[in-house]
Amino acid sequence: MKKKTLITGVLLALGFIFLVSPSALAGDYDGVWWSPEVLGTSQFFMVRQVGGTIAAITFELGGDAPVTVFLGSLIGNTVQMSSGELTPTLDIDMTGTFTSPIEGTFVVNSCSPSSECESTLTGVTIPIHKAF
């Protein structure tokens, strides 16, 4: 009985440590971001930050745009992200700069194949805002 209680206690302690560990807590930039000025009011980015890594997923409410997944490294307040490895049919490279925990910009550096890309956005600085 003592062994079972000890094992249960250790598992509960490990679970508690994981839940309050820094990697389980929200990052500075975690949340839903959007750019109503440029991308309209139905396209959003879900962002998750774990240490120096940022993952982002694009989605469109009520639309049929494909979901695109980005992964990148955060250095200071700048993230270099790419979709190539995670979304093999679309390769987008972009740079994001967070000017505060609720605002920033991003620039699409390159996108291919061009038939899948909105060419008017390449090289343009696009403002982003944290919705929540």
VEXMI-634574 format. One record per atom (N, C-alpha, C): residue in three letters; z, y, x. Coordinates in pm, whole numbers, plus 50000, padded with zeros to 5 digits. Example, Ala and Ser with C-alpha at 12.3 -4.5 7.8 and 13.67 -1.06 7.14 Angstrom:
BEGIN
ALA507804943151319
ALA507804955051230
ALA507804967051320
SER507084977551285
SER507144989451367
SER507875000351290
END
This chain:
BEGIN
MET500004988150082
MET500005000050000
MET500005012650087
LYS500775012550197
LYS500845024150284
LYS499485026850348
LYS498755016250385
LYS497455017950447
LYS496465024550350
LYS496495020350223
LYS495615026150122
LYS495975040950099
THR497245044150096
THR497705057850078
THR497295066350197
LEU497415060950318
LEU497025068150438
LEU495525071050438
ILE494725061050405
ILE493275062850400
ILE492905073250295
THR493525072550179
THR493265082350074
THR493635096350120
GLY494765097650187
GLY495195110650238
GLY494235116250341
VAL493765107650432
VAL492815111950535
VAL491505116450470
LEU491005108750374
LEU489775112450305
LEU489925125650230
LEU491065127750165
LEU491305140450095
LEU491375151950194
ALA492035149850308
ALA492135160350410
ALA490765163850465
LEU489935153750494
LEU488585156250544
LEU487745163750441
GLY487885159850316
GLY487165166850210
GLY487595181350200
PHE488895184050211
PHE489405197750207
PHE488885205750325
ILE488905199950444
ILE488415206850564
ILE486935210250547
PHE486155200750495
PHE484725203450476
PHE484505214750376
LEU485265214850268
LEU485085225050166
LEU485425239050215
VAL486365240250308
VAL486735253650356
VAL486195256450495
SER485355247650548
SER484775250050679
SER483755261350670
PRO483515268450781
PRO482555279550778
PRO481175275550730
SER480735263450760
SER479385259450718
SER479285257450568
ALA480415255150501
ALA480385253150357
ALA480525266350282
LEU480945277050349
LEU481095289950285
LEU479765297150277
ALA479705306850189
ALA478465314550174
ALA478185322850297
GLY476925323250338
GLY476495331850447
GLY476305346150397
ASP476175355450489
ASP476015369550452
ASP474815371950361
TYR473765364050378
TYR472525366650306
TYR472235356450196
ASP473175347550168
ASP472985337750061
ASP472765344649928
GLY471865339449849
GLY471665344749715
GLY470215344549672
VAL469955351849567
VAL468605353049512
VAL468095367049543
TRP466935367749606
TRP466325380349649
TRP465015382349576
TRP464585394949562
TRP463305397849498
TRP462745411049547
SER461475413449514
SER460795425749551
SER459975430649432
PRO460645436949335
PRO459895441049215
PRO458815451449244
GLU458975459349351
GLU457985469549384
GLU456645463549424
VAL456675451949490
VAL455445446149544
VAL455065433049475
LEU456025424349453
LEU455735410949403
LEU455935409349253
GLY456335419949184
GLY456575418949040
GLY458005414449010
THR458285412748884
THR459655409848843
THR459905395148813
SER458925386548841
SER459135372448811
SER459165363548934
GLN458935368949053
GLN458935360849174
GLN460205363549254
PHE460895352549291
PHE462185353549358
PHE462225344549481
PHE463205347149568
PHE463475338849685
PHE464925334449679
MET465165321649684
MET466525316449694
MET466795314749842
VAL467835321449895
VAL468125321450038
VAL469465314550063
ARG469495306050165
ARG470735299450209
ARG470835301250360
GLN471945306950404
GLN472215308950546
GLN473355299750590
VAL473105292450697
VAL474155284350760
VAL474105287750908
GLY475065295850952
GLY475085300251091
GLY473825308151122
GLY473085303851224
GLY471885310751267
GLY470615305451205
THR470725297551099
THR469555292051032
THR469465297250889
ILE468255300750849
ILE468025305250712
ILE466965296350649
ALA467235291850528
ALA466245284650448
ALA465975293150325
ALA464725294050284
ALA464345301650166
ALA463325293850085
ILE463455294749955
ILE462525288149864
ILE462015298849768
THR460705299949754
THR460145309349657
THR459975302449523
PHE460185309849417
PHE459905304549285
PHE459525316049192
GLU458785312549088
GLU458305322548993
GLU458755318448853
LEU459445327448785
LEU459905324648649
LEU458725325048553
GLY458565314248479
GLY457525313848378
GLY456105313248432
GLY455955311348561
GLY454625311048621
GLY454265297348672
ASP453065296248723
ASP452605283448776
ASP452385283948927
ALA452945294348992
ALA452815295349138
ALA453575283849203
PRO453005278149309
PRO453695267049376
PRO454955271849447
VAL455915262849458
VAL457135265649532
VAL456825264549680
THR457275274249758
THR457075273949903
THR458435274149970
VAL458605265550070
VAL459865264350142
VAL459695269950283
PHE460625278450324
PHE460605284550458
PHE461875280650533
LEU461755279850663
LEU462905277250749
LEU462765286050873
GLY463875291850916
GLY463785300551032
GLY465105302851100
SER465025309451215
SER466195312451296
SER466565327151280
LEU467845329451257
LEU468385342951243
LEU468985347351375
ILE468485358451428
ILE469045364351550
ILE469425378651515
GLY470705381551516
GLY471165394551469
GLY470915395651320
ASN470105405551281
ASN469775406951140
ASN468295403951113
THR467615397451209
THR466195394551196
THR465965379451193
VAL465125375251101
VAL464805361051089
VAL463295359151102
GLN462905349551184
GLN461505345551198
GLN461365332551120
MET460535332451016
MET460445320750928
MET459025315650917
SER458915302550891
SER457615296250875
SER457695285650766
SER456585283850697
SER456525273550593
SER455745261350639
GLY455095262150754
GLY454165251750797
GLY454695237650801
GLU455885235650854
GLU456415222050866
GLU456915216650733
LEU457345225650645
LEU457935221250519
LEU456955221150402
THR455915229050410
THR454875229650307
THR453535227950379
PRO453125215450406
PRO451975213150493
PRO450645218950445
THR450485221450316
THR449205226650268
THR449115241850278
LEU450205248350316
LEU450225262850326
LEU451075266750446
ASP450515274450536
ASP451235278550656
ASP451405293750656
ILE452605298150624
ILE452915312450622
ILE453965315050729
ASP453715325050812
ASP454665329350914
ASP455085343550877
MET456385345950870
MET456845359450836
MET458105363150911
THR458335376050920
THR459535381450984
THR460315389350881
GLY461585386350869
GLY462445393550776
GLY463505401250853
THR463865412850804
THR464925420950864
THR465885424950753
PHE467145420950768
PHE468165424750671
PHE468785437850717
THR468625448350635
THR469185461350670
THR470615462750619
SER471015453950528
SER472395453150477
SER472525439450410
PRO473715435750364
PRO473825422850295
PRO473075422350162
ILE472555433850113
ILE471865433949984
ILE470455439749989
GLU469995443950107
GLU468645449450119
GLU468005445150250
GLY466685445550252
GLY465955442150374
GLY464465443950353
THR463705438950448
THR462255439250441
THR461715426250498
PHE460475423050464
PHE459795412250534
PHE458335415750549
VAL457725409850650
VAL456315411850681
VAL455685398050696
VAL454595395650623
VAL453835383350640
VAL452965385350763
ASN453245377650869
ASN452495378850994
ASN451155371550987
SER451165359950924
SER449925352150911
SER450055342650793
CYS448905338750741
CYS448885329650627
CYS447565321950630
SER447665308750614
SER446455300550608
SER446715288150523
PRO445725282750457
PRO444345287350455
PRO444215300250373
SER443275308550409
SER443135321650346
SER442875320750196
SER442295309650151
SER442035307950008
SER443315307149926
GLU444435303949991
GLU445725302749924
GLU446615314949944
CYS446135324950016
CYS446965336250055
CYS446505349049987
GLU447445357649960
GLU447125370849909
GLU446945380050029
SER445695382150066
SER445375389150191
SER445915403450195
THR446125409550081
THR446625423350079
THR448075424350127
LEU448785413150135
LEU450185413550178
LEU450365411450328
THR449385405950396
THR449505403250539
THR449625416350617
GLY450685417450695
GLY450925429250777
GLY451635440750706
VAL451895439250577
VAL452535449850499
VAL454055447650499
THR454825458450518
THR456285457550510
THR456685457850363
ILE457345447250319
ILE457695445450179
ILE459205446650164
PRO459685455950081
PRO461135457250062
PRO461675445649979
ILE462855440850011
ILE463515430449931
ILE464925434949896
HIS465405430149783
HIS466715433749731
HIS467425421049685
LYS468705420549704
LYS469475409149657
LYS469765410949509
ALA469315401649427
ALA469565402249282
ALA470995397949252
PHE471435387249317
PHE472825382349306
PHE473055371649407
END
